[in-house]
Amino acid sequence: MLARLSIRDIVLIERLDIEFATGLAVLTGETGAGKSILLDAFALALGGRGDAGLVRHGAEQGQVTAVFDIPKNHPAAKILAENGLDDTGEMILRRVQLADGRTRAFINDQSISVQTLKAVGAALVEIHGQHDERALVDAATHRRLLDAFAGLEKDVAAVEALWDARRTANTALEEHRAGMERAAREADYLRHASDELKQLAPKDGEETSLASRRTTMMQGEKIASDLREAQEAVGGNHSPVAALSAAVRRLERRGVNSPALVEPAVKAIDIAINALEEADQHLQAALAATDFDPSELERIEERLFALRAASRKYSTPVDGLAALAAQYAADVVLIDAGASRLKKLEQAAIEADSRYAAAAKKLSLARQKSAEKLNKAVNAELAPLKLERAKFMTQVETDEAAPGPQGFDRVEFWVQTNPGTKPGPLMKVASGGELSRFLLALKVVLSDRGSAPTLVFDEIDTGVGGAVADAIGGRLARLAGKVQVMAVTHAPQVAARADQHLLISKDALDKGKRVATRVNALGADHRREEIARMLAGAEITAEARAAAERLLKAAS
């Protein structure tokens, strides 16, 4: 539910903080006091269209903050989780409107896109007015509302899962069928290419390895004599290692008596001997690397030639030949074993189609039965709303040739305003006042199913009075027993039923040089006075006050 609404520098509103409670809250005030401004500001916080004209004259920006208390399992919390936002239980929606037309959106002080804000706002609040094309007048939501009324959400989820399984099975079938058709068109070529590449047996990285070995062998042939000469000098018959080792032994024997003279020289010669031995090892390894069979070089060159020839023939890099060979082999297998696999996939697709169709048909039947119950419940609400000659109809059109994730059905709410007239879609047939009352009847029936936790009704009592206004007030009060309801009203019969009465007024500031919109929560006495004003107009009489008192007592 909406707990608090704070508005800063929006049109005539400089600073406004409103606390809301559960139940029915009504907003009243004279024409032009700022009721529409208040709703425009609220809609802005819910992701509505921004407009530079909303910023108060002289201010650089305006700001609207709406604070909601919601349970953790609410759909709005799921939207937060999907967008990586923190859910603290209290949800704070904030929208900043800059004077240059740009806007910024935040949830729980985390910057988000306007689209995300709009999605969260739609899950939290529904705004209904005579000319409001959102919420229930959107035919795309009617199926969801019928399913919610009938408690079919689990059945719908099961159909959606079967739809996904059906789509997966058919996708696998089509991909396999396309692969078979492609392979069949190129069967002879594929078999020849597969056999040729299989015989060649290319390996990943083979070209690089062979080229490197070939380079080493060719370079080694050129420097082999130099390597042998160096190795002979370091470790062969002419190596100084034997003479140096003998010298070290003699010095060590003599060095017993004069170590200070001998030890530095012995250490230096030891280092030289170790270095010579290490050099000898490296030279021997290099000689081993240059020692090759000439026929090996010939085999390497022939292999490289074959690989590169295949690369040119099949227009693919040498390193891609192994993957190409695997692909061709798989295509050949597909040709040979594809028919059996195709039959299995066709059977799986048929079974998936059958399971989906059975569940979708069952869901359609449930919707048809539930539509009759919904019609009966809504039509029972129409007579007190002075729509006794009207009729509400839920159209469920089933087209098995046009399946979808939620089944075969297209659901749309229709109305017939008078006997003998042609029924049609709710939005197209009903007039402004009729539309508001149809929506109210529908929301009363759907209040605890498929409804946002906060409902806003904008002057749905326009053009009615007396018993009809009282019936509207009664239904708003009933609705407020299940969800939070806010109503902008000019009907005293509606205002009298409120749990919270907010008066919107326009105050003059700076000796009349400017005005600002104010909102005051009314106590019992002030509330009676405001209802009397709504009854009598500018001049409040004793009779109006007495009538207001009777309305309040009757409502309580």
Solvent accessible surface area in square Angstrom, and as a share of the most:
residue,aa,sasa,rsa
1,M,45,0.20
2,L,0,0.00
3,A,18,0.14
4,R,83,0.30
5,L,2,0.01
6,S,18,0.12
7,I,0,0.00
8,R,57,0.21
9,D,32,0.17
10,I,0,0.00
11,V,47,0.27
12,L,51,0.25
13,I,0,0.00
14,E,39,0.18
15,R,156,0.57
16,L,11,0.05
17,D,75,0.39
18,I,7,0.04
19,E,107,0.48
20,F,14,0.06
21,A,56,0.43
22,T,96,0.56
23,G,11,0.10
24,L,1,0.01
25,A,3,0.02
26,V,0,0.00
27,L,1,0.00
28,T,0,0.00
29,G,2,0.02
30,E,111,0.50
31,T,128,0.74
32,G,48,0.47
33,A,6,0.05
34,G,5,0.05
35,K,13,0.05
36,S,78,0.50
37,I,29,0.15
38,L,3,0.01
39,L,16,0.08
40,D,74,0.38
41,A,0,0.00
42,F,1,0.01
43,A,18,0.14
44,L,2,0.01
45,A,0,0.00
46,L,15,0.08
47,G,4,0.04
48,G,18,0.18
49,R,224,0.82
50,G,21,0.20
51,D,81,0.42
52,A,40,0.31
53,G,59,0.57
54,L,26,0.13
55,V,16,0.09
56,R,66,0.24
57,H,177,0.79
58,G,76,0.73
59,A,21,0.16
60,E,149,0.67
61,Q,68,0.30
62,G,1,0.01
63,Q,49,0.22
64,V,0,0.00
65,T,20,0.12
66,A,0,0.00
67,V,3,0.01
68,F,0,0.00
69,D,70,0.36
70,I,14,0.07
71,P,80,0.50
72,K,158,0.67
73,N,136,0.70
74,H,25,0.11
75,P,83,0.53
76,A,0,0.00
77,A,8,0.06
78,K,134,0.57
79,I,34,0.17
80,L,0,0.00
81,A,73,0.57
82,E,121,0.54
83,N,72,0.37
84,G,63,0.61
85,L,20,0.10
86,D,88,0.46
87,D,53,0.27
88,T,98,0.57
89,G,21,0.21
90,E,72,0.32
91,M,1,0.00
92,I,50,0.26
93,L,0,0.00
94,R,52,0.19
95,R,6,0.02
96,V,2,0.01
97,Q,0,0.00
98,L,23,0.11
99,A,53,0.41
100,D,94,0.49
101,G,34,0.33
102,R,149,0.54
103,T,36,0.21
104,R,117,0.43
105,A,4,0.03
106,F,28,0.12
107,I,0,0.00
108,N,24,0.12
109,D,106,0.55
110,Q,53,0.24
111,S,90,0.58
112,I,27,0.14
113,S,56,0.36
114,V,49,0.28
115,Q,137,0.61
116,T,18,0.10
117,L,0,0.00
118,K,119,0.51
119,A,45,0.35
120,V,0,0.00
121,G,1,0.01
122,A,69,0.53
123,A,22,0.17
124,L,0,0.00
125,V,8,0.05
126,E,21,0.09
127,I,18,0.09
128,H,3,0.01
129,G,6,0.06
130,Q,35,0.16
131,H,153,0.68
132,D,20,0.10
133,E,126,0.57
134,R,121,0.44
135,A,26,0.20
136,L,3,0.01
137,V,15,0.08
138,D,61,0.32
139,A,30,0.24
140,A,84,0.65
141,T,31,0.18
142,H,4,0.02
143,R,53,0.19
144,R,113,0.41
145,L,1,0.01
146,L,0,0.00
147,D,4,0.02
148,A,8,0.06
149,F,23,0.09
150,A,33,0.26
151,G,51,0.49
152,L,18,0.09
153,E,95,0.43
154,K,176,0.75
155,D,58,0.30
156,V,13,0.08
157,A,55,0.43
158,A,51,0.40
159,V,2,0.01
160,E,60,0.27
161,A,62,0.48
162,L,45,0.23
163,W,38,0.13
164,D,65,0.34
165,A,47,0.36
166,R,54,0.20
167,R,135,0.49
168,T,93,0.54
169,A,20,0.15
170,N,40,0.21
171,T,64,0.37
172,A,37,0.28
173,L,12,0.06
174,E,91,0.41
175,E,116,0.52
176,H,22,0.10
177,R,76,0.28
178,A,54,0.42
179,G,6,0.06
180,M,42,0.19
181,E,92,0.41
182,R,100,0.36
183,A,0,0.00
184,A,67,0.52
185,R,177,0.64
186,E,78,0.35
187,A,22,0.17
188,D,122,0.63
189,Y,110,0.42
190,L,3,0.01
191,R,96,0.35
192,H,103,0.46
193,A,0,0.00
194,S,13,0.08
195,D,94,0.49
196,E,64,0.29
197,L,1,0.00
198,K,160,0.68
199,Q,163,0.72
200,L,28,0.14
201,A,50,0.39
202,P,16,0.10
203,K,132,0.56
204,D,112,0.58
205,G,34,0.33
206,E,28,0.13
207,E,41,0.18
208,T,93,0.54
209,S,72,0.47
210,L,33,0.17
211,A,31,0.24
212,S,65,0.42
213,R,80,0.29
214,R,78,0.28
215,T,64,0.37
216,T,55,0.32
217,M,0,0.00
218,M,76,0.34
219,Q,106,0.47
220,G,4,0.04
221,E,116,0.52
222,K,162,0.68
223,I,85,0.43
224,A,12,0.10
225,S,66,0.42
226,D,91,0.47
227,L,26,0.13
228,R,137,0.50
229,E,124,0.56
230,A,40,0.31
231,Q,33,0.15
232,E,65,0.29
233,A,56,0.43
234,V,24,0.14
235,G,35,0.33
236,G,25,0.24
237,N,146,0.75
238,H,148,0.66
239,S,23,0.15
240,P,57,0.36
241,V,31,0.18
242,A,77,0.60
243,A,70,0.54
244,L,50,0.25
245,S,31,0.20
246,A,26,0.20
247,A,24,0.19
248,V,11,0.06
249,R,132,0.48
250,R,130,0.47
251,L,59,0.29
252,E,91,0.41
253,R,159,0.58
254,R,189,0.69
255,G,8,0.08
256,V,117,0.68
257,N,143,0.73
258,S,43,0.28
259,P,63,0.40
260,A,89,0.69
261,L,145,0.72
262,V,17,0.10
263,E,92,0.41
264,P,85,0.53
265,A,45,0.35
266,V,15,0.08
267,K,132,0.56
268,A,59,0.46
269,I,35,0.18
270,D,58,0.30
271,I,121,0.61
272,A,41,0.32
273,I,18,0.09
274,N,92,0.47
275,A,56,0.44
276,L,42,0.21
277,E,82,0.37
278,E,98,0.44
279,A,37,0.28
280,D,23,0.12
281,Q,122,0.54
282,H,118,0.53
283,L,31,0.15
284,Q,92,0.41
285,A,64,0.49
286,A,35,0.27
287,L,33,0.17
288,A,70,0.55
289,A,44,0.34
290,T,17,0.10
291,D,110,0.57
292,F,36,0.15
293,D,79,0.41
294,P,101,0.64
295,S,44,0.29
296,E,46,0.20
297,L,30,0.15
298,E,99,0.44
299,R,140,0.51
300,I,12,0.06
301,E,67,0.30
302,E,103,0.46
303,R,62,0.23
304,L,5,0.02
305,F,143,0.60
306,A,38,0.30
307,L,0,0.00
308,R,93,0.34
309,A,34,0.26
310,A,11,0.09
311,S,18,0.12
312,R,161,0.59
313,K,113,0.48
314,Y,21,0.08
315,S,104,0.67
316,T,27,0.16
317,P,97,0.61
318,V,12,0.07
319,D,73,0.38
320,G,21,0.20
321,L,0,0.00
322,A,25,0.19
323,A,70,0.54
324,L,28,0.14
325,A,20,0.15
326,A,64,0.50
327,Q,95,0.42
328,Y,25,0.10
329,A,44,0.34
330,A,60,0.46
331,D,11,0.06
332,V,23,0.13
333,V,92,0.53
334,L,36,0.18
335,I,43,0.22
336,D,94,0.49
337,A,54,0.42
338,G,0,0.00
339,A,57,0.44
340,S,64,0.41
341,R,122,0.45
342,L,33,0.17
343,K,142,0.60
344,K,135,0.57
345,L,17,0.08
346,E,55,0.25
347,Q,93,0.41
348,A,43,0.33
349,A,4,0.03
350,I,109,0.56
351,E,75,0.34
352,A,4,0.03
353,D,49,0.26
354,S,65,0.42
355,R,123,0.45
356,Y,4,0.02
357,A,29,0.22
358,A,61,0.47
359,A,25,0.19
360,A,1,0.00
361,K,95,0.40
362,K,144,0.61
363,L,3,0.02
364,S,8,0.05
365,L,118,0.59
366,A,30,0.23
367,R,0,0.00
368,Q,73,0.32
369,K,138,0.58
370,S,12,0.08
371,A,4,0.03
372,E,122,0.55
373,K,134,0.57
374,L,0,0.00
375,N,29,0.15
376,K,161,0.68
377,A,36,0.28
378,V,0,0.00
379,N,47,0.24
380,A,74,0.58
381,E,19,0.09
382,L,2,0.01
383,A,53,0.41
384,P,57,0.36
385,L,0,0.00
386,K,133,0.56
387,L,10,0.05
388,E,105,0.47
389,R,153,0.56
390,A,14,0.11
391,K,102,0.43
392,F,2,0.01
393,M,32,0.14
394,T,11,0.07
395,Q,56,0.25
396,V,20,0.12
397,E,91,0.41
398,T,62,0.36
399,D,72,0.37
400,E,95,0.42
401,A,94,0.73
402,A,60,0.47
403,P,43,0.27
404,G,15,0.15
405,P,58,0.36
406,Q,53,0.24
407,G,8,0.07
408,F,13,0.06
409,D,19,0.10
410,R,132,0.48
411,V,5,0.03
412,E,24,0.11
413,F,0,0.00
414,W,61,0.21
415,V,0,0.00
416,Q,34,0.15
417,T,23,0.14
418,N,62,0.32
419,P,81,0.51
420,G,81,0.78
421,T,59,0.35
422,K,176,0.74
423,P,42,0.27
424,G,5,0.05
425,P,29,0.18
426,L,4,0.02
427,M,67,0.30
428,K,170,0.72
429,V,51,0.29
430,A,10,0.08
431,S,62,0.40
432,G,20,0.20
433,G,19,0.18
434,E,38,0.17
435,L,4,0.02
436,S,1,0.00
437,R,25,0.09
438,F,1,0.00
439,L,3,0.01
440,L,0,0.00
441,A,0,0.00
442,L,0,0.00
443,K,0,0.00
444,V,13,0.08
445,V,22,0.13
446,L,0,0.00
447,S,3,0.02
448,D,85,0.44
449,R,99,0.36
450,G,28,0.27
451,S,28,0.18
452,A,8,0.06
453,P,29,0.18
454,T,0,0.00
455,L,0,0.00
456,V,1,0.00
457,F,1,0.00
458,D,47,0.24
459,E,49,0.22
460,I,6,0.03
461,D,6,0.03
462,T,62,0.36
463,G,82,0.79
464,V,34,0.20
465,G,43,0.41
466,G,44,0.43
467,A,86,0.66
468,V,14,0.08
469,A,0,0.00
470,D,56,0.29
471,A,13,0.10
472,I,0,0.00
473,G,0,0.00
474,G,13,0.12
475,R,29,0.11
476,L,1,0.01
477,A,35,0.27
478,R,127,0.46
479,L,1,0.01
480,A,11,0.09
481,G,69,0.66
482,K,127,0.54
483,V,21,0.12
484,Q,8,0.03
485,V,0,0.00
486,M,3,0.01
487,A,2,0.02
488,V,3,0.02
489,T,1,0.01
490,H,80,0.36
491,A,7,0.05
492,P,14,0.09
493,Q,29,0.13
494,V,0,0.00
495,A,0,0.00
496,A,5,0.04
497,R,70,0.25
498,A,8,0.07
499,D,103,0.53
500,Q,34,0.15
501,H,4,0.02
502,L,3,0.02
503,L,40,0.20
504,I,2,0.01
505,S,30,0.20
506,K,89,0.38
507,D,57,0.30
508,A,71,0.55
509,L,42,0.21
510,D,80,0.41
511,K,203,0.86
512,G,52,0.50
513,K,172,0.73
514,R,100,0.37
515,V,59,0.34
516,A,0,0.00
517,T,0,0.00
518,R,70,0.26
519,V,21,0.12
520,N,78,0.40
521,A,76,0.59
522,L,30,0.15
523,G,42,0.41
524,A,84,0.65
525,D,103,0.54
526,H,126,0.56
527,R,41,0.15
528,R,80,0.29
529,E,56,0.25
530,E,10,0.05
531,I,0,0.00
532,A,0,0.00
533,R,52,0.19
534,M,31,0.14
535,L,70,0.35
536,A,44,0.34
537,G,31,0.30
538,A,112,0.86
539,E,137,0.61
540,I,45,0.23
541,T,54,0.32
542,A,74,0.57
543,E,127,0.57
544,A,8,0.06
545,R,85,0.31
546,A,45,0.35
547,A,24,0.19
548,A,0,0.00
549,E,59,0.26
550,R,152,0.55
551,L,39,0.20
552,L,31,0.15
553,K,138,0.58
554,A,86,0.66
555,A,31,0.24
556,S,127,0.82
